[in-house]
Amino acid sequence: MTLNRLTADVYDSDDVTINSSTNVIQNSTNDQNIEKPDTNQEGFKTRKGEIDTTQCGSQTSKGTPVELELQEDPKKMSPFRKWVIILVISSASFCATCASSMATSTETGVSRDFHVSKEVTILGISLFVEGLGIGPLLLGPLSEFFGRTPIYLTSYFFFLVFNFPVAFAPNIAVFLIFRFFTGFSSSAFLSVAGGSVSDLFDDENVANPMAIYTLSPFAGPIVGPLVSGFINQNVNWRWTYYVLIIWIFFELVALYAFVPETYAPVLRKKKARRLRKANESENAKDEGNKSIFQAITVSCYKPFELLLFDRMALLLDLWSALILGILYLAFQAFPIIFGEEHGFSTGLVGCTFLGIGLGLVLGTATQPLWNRVYKSYTVKHSGNPPPEMRLLMGMPGGILVPLGLFIIAFTTFPGVHWIAPIIGSIPFGMGITFVYTAVFTYLVTAYRPIAASAMAANSFMRTSFAAAFPLFAPAMYHRLSTVGATALLAGLCAIMAPLPFIFYKYGAQIRKKSKYAVS
């Protein structure tokens, strides 16, 4: 079972939202293999024997349950309409994450016009990414109460509005402040977008649409330098953000025109209110009783509690954070490797990221193979495999990431053909796919009662590394050389590579001692 199928399985419990970009799963508390304690794992009291009502999607213990008619059920939409929705959501996710790295090619112009150092302009990327990490902690739970579509439209509206001060910034302070707010606002969209995929498809049919969606937010940062590179090569840096504003506007129109509400608990809640208003059912109850404040409070503190007190979660989060940090560091390293060493133009430097993108695509294309592996593994364990099965994919990923970086490191000499480091970036991209799939799916299954917090902790740590790494990249590459700096990063990844092997063997024992993981 791949990340796509696992995501669908979790979604179908009707009380989960996953963020495929920052990968935040919100309040997953239902698993038929886990005994429900008297106290909800996310911190809300429930009386033994009652159904947990901490989610909008949970049934109520009183009143008449409201069911959706066939024409109201998102899963009963026509295949064509479903795929239109998937493509619109995927393109919007692609746009939001692409915006994070588009600032790479604008740094020279921003530095010149605002009379600041290159290091200050790099904050344009760092603050955007930090906004992506902080946003889901505060905004992610909102879809439980308002549904997906209001979050989509509100998020993208502010994403559009906040890009105007960036494009027309009179000084560096305005530019940087609103780069953070653009990341923060777009994170609300990304924190719930993946949920719409499972809203529309059942278990048997969700794999392909989920594969398309999950690829889009990972491909966005890779394509960003390519798009902005050719724009900045020919016109002023502000045109990068003019183009981005136009792109966001069309995405907003498409979201409004083609993406209806798909979150079943909210649809049932709205139907119950309509029935009561029309006096069609005095006993129709809308679902859920948790306050927004409670949801946001838990979303903010629980992830950090997990990082502080669970070493296995901390190490896996550090591993994935290191890799994302290196990916965002590449946005500063590749202009040095290919621009300064090989004399590439700004536009051509953007093209050099296609190697990583190809690796991501190839890694995603191997999912049918992993499906067969997981299926045989599930049969071997009588249909109840341990969570450590998810780490199988991380084993080759842990090897491919440092291998790709070592190839890049020792092919960055000016005398070596420029295609060599690009070829080396392909296994690096494949490794990213394998590592993230393994880590995300393992965290969801091993920490199922608090999957929301486990993934939020992972998201926050990853975006923190991704925000910090670009800041020291120029000094690091100029002082250690392209060979030494990249080899150092490869060495750090090599140190972390044994983690999936170790946790595959000893994970069950570690989980028994953890108060957060399932045992």
Backbone torsions as a table, in degrees:
resi	resn	phi	psi	omega
1	MET	NA	125.0	-178.0
2	THR	-88.3	179.4	176.8
3	LEU	-56.4	-38.6	-176.8
4	ASN	-62.6	-48.1	-177.8
5	ARG	-68.9	-40.3	179.0
6	LEU	-61.2	-43.6	178.6
7	THR	-57.4	-43.0	179.8
8	ALA	-63.7	-42.8	179.4
9	ASP	-58.8	-41.6	-179.5
10	VAL	-70.2	-40.8	-179.4
11	TYR	-59.8	-39.5	-171.7
12	ASP	-68.2	-4.8	173.5
13	SER	-76.0	-6.8	177.7
14	ASP	66.8	11.9	174.3
15	ASP	-137.5	43.0	179.2
16	VAL	-140.4	141.9	169.7
17	THR	-130.3	131.4	-179.8
18	ILE	-116.1	144.1	175.6
19	ASN	-107.5	112.9	-175.4
20	SER	-77.8	-19.6	177.6
21	SER	-86.2	-54.2	174.5
22	THR	-94.6	-6.4	171.4
23	ASN	57.2	54.9	178.5
24	VAL	-104.6	119.8	174.2
25	ILE	-99.0	124.2	-172.7
26	GLN	-94.1	119.1	166.7
27	ASN	51.5	55.1	174.1
28	SER	-83.3	112.4	-177.2
29	THR	-128.5	6.4	-177.4
30	ASN	-113.3	122.1	171.0
31	ASP	-152.9	125.6	-172.9
32	GLN	-68.4	-16.3	179.5
33	ASN	-91.6	-0.2	-176.3
34	ILE	-115.7	128.7	178.5
35	GLU	-72.2	130.0	-177.8
36	LYS	-79.4	119.7	179.0
37	PRO	-78.4	174.0	179.8
38	ASP	-67.0	-26.7	179.5
39	THR	-111.1	128.1	177.7
40	ASN	-56.9	139.9	-174.1
41	GLN	-63.0	-23.5	179.6
42	GLU	-87.7	0.6	171.1
43	GLY	109.9	8.0	-177.9
44	PHE	-108.6	136.6	-174.7
45	LYS	-72.4	138.8	171.0
46	THR	-133.8	148.5	177.5
47	ARG	-88.5	136.0	-176.3
48	LYS	-58.4	132.6	179.7
49	GLY	96.7	-13.5	177.3
50	GLU	-96.3	158.9	175.2
51	ILE	-81.8	134.2	-179.0
52	ASP	-63.9	128.7	-178.9
53	THR	-115.8	33.6	179.9
54	THR	-79.1	-7.6	-177.9
55	GLN	-118.0	152.2	172.8
56	CYS	-61.0	-29.9	-176.6
57	GLY	-81.8	-6.4	-178.1
58	SER	-80.9	152.6	177.1
59	GLN	-76.7	154.8	176.0
60	THR	-93.2	154.5	-179.0
61	SER	-85.9	-5.6	179.6
62	LYS	-130.0	156.7	175.0
63	GLY	84.5	-178.1	-178.5
64	THR	-95.5	121.5	178.7
65	PRO	-61.9	141.1	179.6
66	VAL	-98.7	126.5	179.6
67	GLU	-112.2	151.1	178.6
68	LEU	-85.9	140.6	173.2
69	GLU	-74.6	167.5	-178.2
70	LEU	-57.1	-43.4	-178.1
71	GLN	-71.7	-13.0	179.3
72	GLU	-97.2	-14.4	-175.5
73	ASP	-80.1	120.3	179.9
74	PRO	-58.3	-30.7	-179.8
75	LYS	-69.7	-14.4	-179.5
76	LYS	-97.2	6.8	175.7
77	MET	-64.5	161.2	177.1
78	SER	-67.4	148.8	179.5
79	PRO	-55.7	-38.8	-179.5
80	PHE	-61.7	-46.2	-178.9
81	ARG	-65.6	-38.1	177.7
82	LYS	-60.1	-45.1	-176.9
83	TRP	-70.4	-30.9	173.9
84	VAL	-62.4	-44.3	178.9
85	ILE	-62.2	-44.5	-179.4
86	ILE	-61.1	-44.9	-178.1
87	LEU	-66.5	-38.5	178.8
88	VAL	-66.1	-45.8	179.6
89	ILE	-64.6	-40.7	179.9
90	SER	-64.8	-42.4	179.6
91	SER	-67.3	-34.8	177.3
92	ALA	-67.8	-38.9	176.0
93	SER	-65.5	-40.7	178.0
94	PHE	-60.8	-43.1	179.4
95	CYS	-63.3	-44.5	-176.5
96	ALA	-63.3	-42.3	-179.1
97	THR	-80.5	-28.5	175.3
98	CYS	-62.0	-35.1	-179.7
99	ALA	-62.1	-25.4	-178.2
100	SER	-64.4	-41.8	-175.1
101	SER	-98.5	-6.3	178.7
102	MET	-63.5	-22.2	179.7
103	ALA	-68.7	-15.4	-177.0
104	THR	-55.4	-48.4	-174.9
105	SER	-80.6	-7.2	179.6
106	THR	-92.3	-5.8	-170.9
107	GLU	-62.9	-38.8	-179.8
108	THR	-64.3	-45.7	179.4
109	GLY	-66.1	-41.0	178.2
110	VAL	-63.4	-42.8	179.2
111	SER	-61.3	-41.2	-178.9
112	ARG	-69.5	-46.6	-174.6
113	ASP	-73.2	-33.3	-176.6
114	PHE	-102.0	0.4	175.3
115	HIS	57.2	50.4	177.7
116	VAL	-127.3	166.7	-179.1
117	SER	-75.5	164.4	178.7
118	LYS	-61.8	-37.3	-179.2
119	GLU	-61.6	-35.6	178.7
120	VAL	-67.8	-39.6	-179.0
121	THR	-67.8	-27.1	178.5
122	ILE	-63.0	-23.6	176.7
123	LEU	-59.2	-20.8	176.8
124	GLY	-59.8	-35.9	174.9
125	ILE	-79.2	-47.5	-173.7
126	SER	-60.4	-44.0	-178.1
127	LEU	-70.1	-35.3	176.3
128	PHE	-61.5	-48.0	-178.1
129	VAL	-65.7	-37.4	177.5
130	GLU	-64.4	-35.9	174.5
131	GLY	-63.1	-37.8	176.3
132	LEU	-61.2	-34.4	-178.0
133	GLY	-79.7	-37.7	-177.4
134	ILE	-79.2	-36.3	-175.7
135	GLY	-52.2	-50.5	-177.5
136	PRO	-61.1	-28.7	178.8
137	LEU	-62.5	-36.3	-176.7
138	LEU	-96.7	-33.4	-171.9
139	LEU	-104.9	-21.6	-175.9
140	GLY	-54.3	-45.6	-177.1
141	PRO	-67.4	-10.4	-173.5
142	LEU	-64.6	-28.1	-178.5
143	SER	-66.0	-22.6	176.9
144	GLU	-61.9	-29.2	-173.7
145	PHE	-102.5	-33.3	-173.4
146	PHE	-112.0	-11.8	-178.1
147	GLY	91.8	177.4	-175.2
148	ARG	-80.3	-46.2	-173.7
149	THR	-60.8	-45.8	176.7
150	PRO	-58.9	-36.0	177.7
151	ILE	-67.1	-44.1	178.5
152	TYR	-56.3	-52.8	-173.5
153	LEU	-69.5	-42.6	179.2
154	THR	-65.3	-44.8	-179.9
155	SER	-59.9	-49.0	-177.5
156	TYR	-70.9	-30.1	176.2
157	PHE	-62.2	-48.1	179.4
158	PHE	-71.0	-30.8	173.7
159	PHE	-59.7	-41.5	177.2
160	LEU	-67.8	-49.0	-176.0
161	VAL	-62.6	-44.0	-176.0
162	PHE	-71.3	-15.8	177.1
163	ASN	-79.5	-18.2	176.8
164	PHE	-65.1	-47.6	175.9
165	PRO	-61.9	-28.1	176.6
166	VAL	-68.2	-48.0	-177.2
167	ALA	-67.1	-34.7	-176.7
168	PHE	-108.8	23.2	-175.7
169	ALA	-58.0	129.2	177.9
170	PRO	-83.6	-16.9	-179.7
171	ASN	-153.7	172.5	-174.7
172	ILE	-68.2	-31.4	-178.9
173	ALA	-63.1	-47.4	178.7
174	VAL	-62.3	-43.2	-179.9
175	PHE	-56.7	-49.5	-175.2
176	LEU	-72.2	-40.7	-179.6
177	ILE	-60.4	-44.4	-177.0
178	PHE	-81.5	-16.7	168.8
179	ARG	-65.1	-39.4	176.4
180	PHE	-63.4	-44.9	-177.1
181	PHE	-68.4	-31.4	175.7
182	THR	-66.1	-40.7	175.8
183	GLY	-65.2	-42.2	-179.4
184	PHE	-62.3	-45.2	-177.5
185	SER	-69.5	-39.9	180.0
186	SER	-69.1	-24.0	-179.4
187	SER	-64.7	-29.7	178.6
188	ALA	-63.1	-40.3	176.4
189	PHE	-63.5	-48.4	-176.0
190	LEU	-66.1	-26.7	-176.9
191	SER	-71.8	-16.5	-178.2
192	VAL	-125.8	-8.3	-170.6
193	ALA	-61.3	-41.7	-178.3
194	GLY	-61.5	-26.9	-179.1
195	GLY	-62.8	-29.7	-179.4
196	SER	-64.2	-29.4	-179.4
197	VAL	-63.3	-48.4	-179.9
198	SER	-74.4	-20.4	173.3
199	ASP	-63.8	-29.8	-171.5
200	LEU	-95.7	-26.0	-173.1
201	PHE	-124.1	146.3	175.0
202	ASP	-84.8	179.1	-174.0
203	ASP	-57.2	-39.6	-173.7
204	GLU	-70.8	-22.7	-172.8
205	ASN	-118.5	5.0	-171.5
206	VAL	-84.2	-18.9	-170.3
207	ALA	-59.3	-49.9	-176.3
208	ASN	-65.7	-50.0	177.6
209	PRO	-62.4	-34.9	179.4
210	MET	-68.8	-35.0	178.0
211	ALA	-63.0	-41.1	178.7
212	ILE	-65.4	-43.5	-179.1
213	TYR	-66.3	-46.9	-174.8
214	THR	-65.6	-24.5	177.7
215	LEU	-73.6	-33.6	-171.2
216	SER	-61.8	-47.3	-179.4
217	PRO	-71.6	-21.1	176.2
218	PHE	-81.1	-31.3	179.8
219	ALA	-76.7	-25.1	-177.6
220	GLY	-54.2	-52.8	-179.8
221	PRO	-62.3	-26.3	179.7
222	ILE	-72.8	-37.7	-176.0
223	VAL	-82.1	-23.1	-177.6
224	GLY	-51.5	-52.2	179.3
225	PRO	-63.6	-30.4	178.4
226	LEU	-65.9	-46.2	-179.4
227	VAL	-66.1	-51.8	-176.2
228	SER	-70.9	-26.1	-179.7
229	GLY	-61.3	-48.1	-179.4
230	PHE	-72.5	-30.6	176.1
231	ILE	-64.7	-49.1	-176.3
232	ASN	-72.8	-19.3	178.1
233	GLN	-70.6	-23.6	-173.3
234	ASN	-116.0	-26.2	-177.1
235	VAL	-135.9	179.4	-179.6
236	ASN	-62.3	151.2	-177.5
237	TRP	-58.5	-28.2	-178.7
238	ARG	-64.1	-23.8	179.9
239	TRP	-65.6	-24.7	174.3
240	THR	-58.2	-42.8	-178.5
241	TYR	-81.4	-27.2	172.3
242	TYR	-62.2	-46.7	179.0
243	VAL	-63.0	-40.9	179.2
244	LEU	-62.8	-40.9	178.4
245	ILE	-61.2	-44.4	178.6
246	ILE	-61.5	-43.8	179.2
247	TRP	-60.9	-47.1	-179.7
248	ILE	-62.1	-38.9	179.7
249	PHE	-60.2	-46.5	179.9
250	PHE	-66.1	-35.3	176.2
251	GLU	-65.3	-39.7	179.0
252	LEU	-63.7	-42.8	177.5
253	VAL	-62.1	-43.3	-180.0
254	ALA	-64.3	-40.6	177.8
255	LEU	-62.3	-41.8	-179.9
256	TYR	-67.3	-38.3	-173.1
257	ALA	-83.0	-33.0	-168.0
258	PHE	-119.2	-9.7	-174.9
259	VAL	-113.3	103.6	177.0
260	PRO	-84.6	176.4	174.3
261	GLU	-68.3	132.2	-177.7
262	THR	-123.8	-5.4	-175.5
263	TYR	-80.8	108.5	-171.9
264	ALA	-56.9	-44.3	179.6
265	PRO	-58.2	-38.9	179.0
266	VAL	-72.1	-36.5	176.6
267	LEU	-62.5	-41.3	177.6
268	ARG	-66.7	-37.7	178.9
269	LYS	-62.4	-44.9	179.2
270	LYS	-65.3	-38.2	179.7
271	LYS	-65.1	-40.7	178.5
272	ALA	-60.7	-40.2	179.1
273	ARG	-66.5	-39.4	178.1
274	ARG	-63.5	-42.4	-178.9
275	LEU	-64.3	-42.1	178.6
276	ARG	-64.9	-40.6	-179.1
277	LYS	-64.8	-36.4	-179.5
278	ALA	-87.9	3.4	-179.4
279	ASN	58.6	25.7	178.7
280	GLU	-79.2	-24.0	179.9
281	SER	-152.1	108.9	-179.8
282	GLU	-68.2	-25.8	-175.0
283	ASN	-97.6	2.0	-179.6
284	ALA	-65.5	126.7	-175.4
285	LYS	-113.9	133.0	169.0
286	ASP	-79.6	157.6	-163.1
287	GLU	-102.4	141.0	172.1
288	GLY	96.7	146.4	179.5
289	ASN	-139.6	10.7	-179.7
290	LYS	-80.3	139.2	-179.6
291	SER	-81.4	156.7	177.3
292	ILE	-62.0	-39.6	-179.2
293	PHE	-61.5	-42.4	177.8
294	GLN	-60.6	-46.0	-177.4
295	ALA	-62.3	-44.3	-178.8
296	ILE	-69.0	-37.7	179.5
297	THR	-61.2	-47.8	179.0
298	VAL	-64.6	-40.4	-179.8
299	SER	-61.5	-26.7	-177.0
300	CYS	-87.8	-39.0	-172.8
301	TYR	-97.0	-29.6	-174.2
302	LYS	-63.8	-40.9	179.1
303	PRO	-58.7	-39.2	-177.9
304	PHE	-73.9	-30.9	174.0
305	GLU	-62.4	-41.7	179.1
306	LEU	-64.1	-43.4	179.7
307	LEU	-63.2	-35.3	-177.0
308	LEU	-76.4	-31.3	-169.3
309	PHE	-118.7	0.1	177.8
310	ASP	-126.3	109.2	-173.3
311	ARG	-70.7	-35.9	-179.1
312	MET	-64.7	-45.2	177.1
313	ALA	-62.6	-39.9	179.8
314	LEU	-62.0	-45.1	-178.1
315	LEU	-67.1	-42.1	177.8
316	LEU	-64.6	-38.1	177.8
317	ASP	-67.1	-39.3	176.8
318	LEU	-63.2	-40.5	179.9
319	TRP	-61.4	-52.5	-179.3
320	SER	-67.4	-32.2	178.2
321	ALA	-67.7	-40.5	177.9
322	LEU	-59.9	-42.9	-177.6
323	ILE	-68.0	-43.3	178.2
324	LEU	-67.3	-35.8	175.8
325	GLY	-59.8	-41.5	178.6
326	ILE	-66.6	-38.7	178.0
327	LEU	-60.0	-44.9	179.3
328	TYR	-74.8	-27.3	173.0
329	LEU	-63.8	-31.7	179.5
330	ALA	-61.0	-25.6	178.8
331	PHE	-66.5	-20.6	173.7
332	GLN	-100.1	-29.0	-176.6
333	ALA	-76.9	-40.7	-177.0
334	PHE	-63.7	-38.5	174.0
335	PRO	-60.9	-30.0	176.5
336	ILE	-74.7	-45.8	-177.7
337	ILE	-64.9	-48.7	-173.3
338	PHE	-97.6	-30.3	179.0
339	GLY	-78.5	-52.6	-177.1
340	GLU	-80.0	-40.4	-175.9
341	GLU	-81.2	-38.6	-175.5
342	HIS	-110.6	-3.9	176.0
343	GLY	74.0	26.1	179.4
344	PHE	-70.9	148.4	172.9
345	SER	-74.9	170.1	-179.4
346	THR	-59.3	-41.4	179.5
347	GLY	-65.7	-41.7	-179.3
348	LEU	-70.4	-32.2	175.1
349	VAL	-59.9	-39.8	177.2
350	GLY	-61.2	-33.6	179.8
351	CYS	-68.0	-24.1	-177.1
352	THR	-67.3	-15.8	178.2
353	PHE	-78.6	-6.9	-179.0
354	LEU	-65.4	-25.0	176.8
355	GLY	-62.0	-45.2	177.1
356	ILE	-63.5	-41.5	179.0
357	GLY	-61.2	-41.0	177.5
358	LEU	-62.9	-39.1	177.2
359	GLY	-62.1	-40.4	177.4
360	LEU	-61.3	-43.1	-179.7
361	VAL	-65.7	-44.5	179.6
362	LEU	-63.5	-39.8	177.7
363	GLY	-62.7	-41.5	178.0
364	THR	-65.5	-34.8	-178.4
365	ALA	-67.3	-16.8	179.6
366	THR	-83.8	1.2	-175.5
367	GLN	-60.0	-38.4	176.2
368	PRO	-57.6	-36.7	176.8
369	LEU	-63.5	-46.0	179.2
370	TRP	-66.6	-30.1	175.4
371	ASN	-59.5	-43.8	179.7
372	ARG	-66.5	-39.7	178.4
373	VAL	-61.6	-46.5	-178.4
374	TYR	-68.3	-34.1	179.1
375	LYS	-64.5	-46.0	178.8
376	SER	-65.2	-36.1	178.7
377	TYR	-66.7	-37.9	178.6
378	THR	-66.7	-42.3	177.6
379	VAL	-62.1	-40.6	180.0
380	LYS	-60.3	-32.4	-178.7
381	HIS	-103.2	27.1	174.2
382	SER	56.5	38.7	175.5
383	GLY	79.7	4.2	-179.1
384	ASN	-133.8	67.4	-176.4
385	PRO	-71.9	151.9	177.0
386	PRO	-72.5	158.0	179.2
387	PRO	-57.9	-26.2	-177.8
388	GLU	-61.4	-16.9	174.7
389	MET	-55.9	-32.6	-177.1
390	ARG	-65.4	-22.1	-176.1
391	LEU	-80.2	-7.9	179.4
392	LEU	-57.3	-40.9	-179.0
393	MET	-69.4	-26.3	179.7
394	GLY	-73.4	-19.4	-177.9
395	MET	-65.4	-54.4	174.8
396	PRO	-65.9	-31.2	177.8
397	GLY	-62.8	-41.3	178.8
398	GLY	-63.3	-26.8	178.0
399	ILE	-85.1	-41.4	-175.3
400	LEU	-67.1	-36.5	-177.6
401	VAL	-61.6	-55.5	178.2
402	PRO	-67.3	-31.3	177.6
403	LEU	-60.9	-48.0	178.6
404	GLY	-61.5	-40.6	179.8
405	LEU	-67.5	-38.0	177.4
406	PHE	-65.3	-39.0	177.0
407	ILE	-62.7	-44.8	177.5
408	ILE	-60.0	-44.9	-175.5
409	ALA	-58.3	-46.7	-172.2
410	PHE	-94.3	13.3	173.4
411	THR	-124.0	16.9	-178.8
412	THR	-93.7	3.7	176.0
413	PHE	-64.3	144.8	179.0
414	PRO	-58.2	-28.9	-179.0
415	GLY	-76.6	-12.8	179.3
416	VAL	-91.0	138.9	-178.0
417	HIS	-57.5	141.8	-174.7
418	TRP	-63.1	-22.0	-177.7
419	ILE	-70.6	-23.0	-175.0
420	ALA	-61.8	-51.3	178.0
421	PRO	-65.6	-28.3	176.5
422	ILE	-67.3	-40.5	175.3
423	ILE	-62.0	-39.9	177.8
424	GLY	-63.5	-26.6	-179.7
425	SER	-75.0	-14.9	179.6
426	ILE	-66.0	-53.0	175.9
427	PRO	-62.1	-29.2	175.4
428	PHE	-61.6	-45.2	178.0
429	GLY	-64.2	-41.2	177.1
430	MET	-62.7	-42.0	179.8
431	GLY	-61.7	-37.6	177.5
432	ILE	-58.6	-46.2	179.4
433	THR	-59.2	-47.5	-177.4
434	PHE	-65.7	-43.9	-177.6
435	VAL	-65.0	-46.9	-177.6
436	TYR	-67.1	-39.3	177.3
437	THR	-60.4	-44.5	-179.2
438	ALA	-65.3	-47.9	-176.7
439	VAL	-66.0	-46.2	-177.4
440	PHE	-62.8	-47.9	-177.5
441	THR	-68.1	-34.5	178.5
442	TYR	-68.1	-43.3	178.5
443	LEU	-61.4	-39.3	-179.5
444	VAL	-65.6	-42.4	-176.5
445	THR	-82.2	-40.6	-177.6
446	ALA	-74.1	-29.8	-179.8
447	TYR	-117.2	39.8	-173.7
448	ARG	-52.8	-44.1	-178.3
449	PRO	-61.3	-27.0	179.1
450	ILE	-127.2	41.2	-176.8
451	ALA	-58.2	-35.8	178.6
452	ALA	-58.7	-48.2	-177.9
453	SER	-69.9	-36.9	179.2
454	ALA	-61.5	-42.8	-178.9
455	MET	-77.2	-31.8	176.1
456	ALA	-65.7	-39.0	176.8
457	ALA	-62.9	-43.3	178.3
458	ASN	-62.7	-43.9	-179.2
459	SER	-62.4	-45.5	-178.0
460	PHE	-63.4	-43.1	-178.8
461	MET	-67.6	-40.4	-179.8
462	ARG	-63.3	-46.0	-178.4
463	THR	-69.7	-28.9	176.2
464	SER	-65.2	-43.1	176.7
465	PHE	-66.2	-42.8	-179.2
466	ALA	-64.0	-31.1	177.7
467	ALA	-75.2	-34.5	-174.2
468	ALA	-84.3	-39.0	-171.9
469	PHE	-59.6	-42.0	-179.9
470	PRO	-61.5	-23.7	-175.4
471	LEU	-68.0	-35.4	-178.9
472	PHE	-101.3	2.1	-177.5
473	ALA	-61.7	-49.2	-177.9
474	PRO	-59.2	-47.6	179.8
475	ALA	-63.1	-40.1	-179.3
476	MET	-63.8	-44.8	-176.8
477	TYR	-74.5	-30.8	178.2
478	HIS	-78.0	-29.7	-178.2
479	ARG	-86.0	-41.4	-177.1
480	LEU	-93.9	-9.3	-173.8
481	SER	77.8	162.0	-178.0
482	THR	-63.7	-34.1	179.8
483	VAL	-69.6	-52.4	-176.7
484	GLY	-64.0	-42.4	-177.5
485	ALA	-66.0	-46.5	-179.1
486	THR	-68.4	-37.3	177.4
487	ALA	-64.5	-35.9	176.9
488	LEU	-62.3	-44.2	178.2
489	LEU	-64.4	-40.4	177.6
490	ALA	-62.2	-39.7	178.6
491	GLY	-63.5	-40.7	177.4
492	LEU	-62.1	-40.9	178.0
493	CYS	-67.7	-35.2	178.1
494	ALA	-64.8	-35.3	177.6
495	ILE	-63.9	-35.8	-178.4
496	MET	-84.1	-13.7	-174.6
497	ALA	-57.9	-34.2	-179.5
498	PRO	-69.4	-10.6	-174.8
499	LEU	-53.9	-48.4	-179.3
500	PRO	-64.2	-32.7	177.7
501	PHE	-68.3	-42.5	-179.2
502	ILE	-65.9	-48.2	-177.1
503	PHE	-73.3	-25.1	174.5
504	TYR	-63.8	-38.2	-177.7
505	LYS	-84.0	-41.2	-172.9
506	TYR	-111.5	2.7	-176.0
507	GLY	-58.7	-40.7	-179.1
508	ALA	-61.5	-41.1	179.0
509	GLN	-66.8	-39.4	179.9
510	ILE	-66.4	-39.1	-179.2
511	ARG	-64.4	-34.2	179.5
512	LYS	-63.3	-29.0	-178.8
513	LYS	-90.6	-8.7	-177.7
514	SER	-89.8	139.7	176.8
515	LYS	-88.2	-0.5	-179.4
516	TYR	-108.5	-36.8	-176.2
517	ALA	-82.2	157.5	174.5
518	VAL	-74.4	148.1	-174.4
519	SER	-110.4	NA	NA
